[in-house]
Amino acid sequence: MTTQEKVKNIVKFLDDKKAVDIKVLKISELTVVSDYFVVANGTSTTHIKALADEVDYQMGELGEQGRLEGKASDWLLIDFGDVIVHVFLPDSREHYNLEKLWADAEEIDLENI
């Protein structure tokens, strides 16, 4: 599966589970850590866990194994290598403000996904 296909699938799985404010940041020109961040909000700790579990499960069904981090917090991360998924509670997303921290990253228009 290509990196773009991973991003497309992850965004779809998050959207299907009612994630809020999904954004995709292309960071490949800024770091060797990963190519893309997918950032989204959930509405509660239960919701962010369900979002992360769904992405992890569905990507696993497609043969892509991720590493889920932070299972009991307000910020869950799934590392697929070239795509890193961040699922936040709104207050935590505002506090960590990845979009500002990675302000030089290109934001991908979700209409193109």
Secondary structure as GFF3:
##gff-version 3
##sequence-region A 1 113
A	DSSP	alpha_helix	3	16	.	.	.	ID=ss1
A	DSSP	beta_strand	20	26	.	.	.	ID=ss2
A	DSSP	beta_strand	36	41	.	.	.	ID=ss3
A	DSSP	alpha_helix	45	61	.	.	.	ID=ss4
A	DSSP	beta_strand	67	69	.	.	.	ID=ss5
A	DSSP	beta_strand	75	79	.	.	.	ID=ss6
A	DSSP	beta_strand	83	88	.	.	.	ID=ss7
A	DSSP	alpha_helix	90	96	.	.	.	ID=ss8
A	DSSP	alpha_helix	98	101	.	.	.	ID=ss9
A	DSSP	beta_strand	106	108	.	.	.	ID=ss10
A	DSSP	three_ten_helix	110	112	.	.	.	ID=ss11
###
